[in-house]
Amino acid sequence: MKIVILALLLLFLSLAPVFVFGQTIPSGTAVTPTDILLLFESLGGFLLMAGGVLIGITIIITGIMYMLAGSNQQKVTTAKNMLKAGVIGALVIFAAGIITETIRAIAGDPLKFFK
């Protein structure tokens, strides 16, 4: 029994390269650095827009929480802290976009940027 299993194992291992190397490589287009840059630019733009939408939703929900808080100081404090966090988040997200665009403008044509 052991000899049969060993023989089948050796047969499989000897035929394994035939199965692997018999496949054809699919044809396609080569990926260039420009394609990768375009992918990252698109991803960055999407994240910037998604962050802006989430910030807007956060500020709207915070305003509703503030209106519904009434005279409960704990809820008012929570709403104010959420509003501060939303505004700070918006500043960070949009500042990152501005910094990125500034660096891109300087790297593209440094002399044109300062004119």
N, C-alpha and C positions, 0 to 999 in steps of 0.2 A: 504494500500500500504506500509506504514512504517513497519507494522508487517511482511509482506512478505519479505521485504529487510532485516529486522533484523533476521528473521528465516534463510534465506539463508546465511547471514553472520555468524551466529552461527554454522550452519551446516558446512560451509567451514572451520572455525577456529577449529572445533572439529575433522575434517578429515585431517587437514594439517599435524599433526605429523605422521599420517599413511603414507602419501606420502614421507615424509622426512626420516623416519626411515626404510622404506621398501627398500631403496637403499642399494646395496652392496658396500663395500669399495674395490676399485681396489687393486690388489696385485702388489707389486713391490719390488725393492731392497732398503735397508736402506742406507741413506747417512751417510758416515763416515767422520771424520775430515780429513782423508787422501784425500778423494774425493774433499773436499772443498779446501784443500791446492793445489791439482793438478789443480783445476779450476782457482785459482788465479795465479798460476805459468804460466799456458797457456795464460791467459788474459794479464799478465804482459809481457810475451814474444811477444805476438801479438802487444801490444801497443808500445813496444820498436822497433820492426821491422817497424811498420807503421810510427812511428815518424822518423826513419832513412830515410825511403823512402820520406816522406814529406820534410825533411831537404834537401835531395839531389835535389829534384825538385825545392825547393826554391833557392838553390845556383845556379842551372843551369839557372833558369829564371832571377835571379839577374845578372848573367854574360851576358845574352843576353840583358838585359836592359842597362847594362853598355856599351856594344859595340854599341848599337843603340842610346845612348845618344849624341854622337858626342861632340860638343863643348857647349852644353846646360848645364850650371853648376847646375841648379836646378835638372835636371834628373840624372846627375852624383852623386850629393849629395844624392838623393833618393836611387839610386842603392847601393851606399856605405853603407848607413844606413840599407838597407835591408840585405846586405851581413853580416854586423856586427850582426844584429838580428838573422840571420840564423846560424851563427857560435856559438853565445852565446846559442841559442836554442839547437844546437847539443851538446855542452858541458854539458848543464844541463841534457838533456835526457840520454846521455851516462854515465855521472857521477852518475846519479841515479841508472842505471843498475850496475855499478861497486860497488857502496856502498851496494846495495842489495845483490850482490853475495859475497862480503866480509863478511857481517853480517851472511849470510847463512853458509859460510865456518867456521866462528868462532863458530857459534852456533852448527854446526854439530859435530866438533871435535876441541875444542880449542887448544889442545896441538899440533895437526898436523899442524895447521895453521902457528905456529911460528917456525917450524923446517926447 
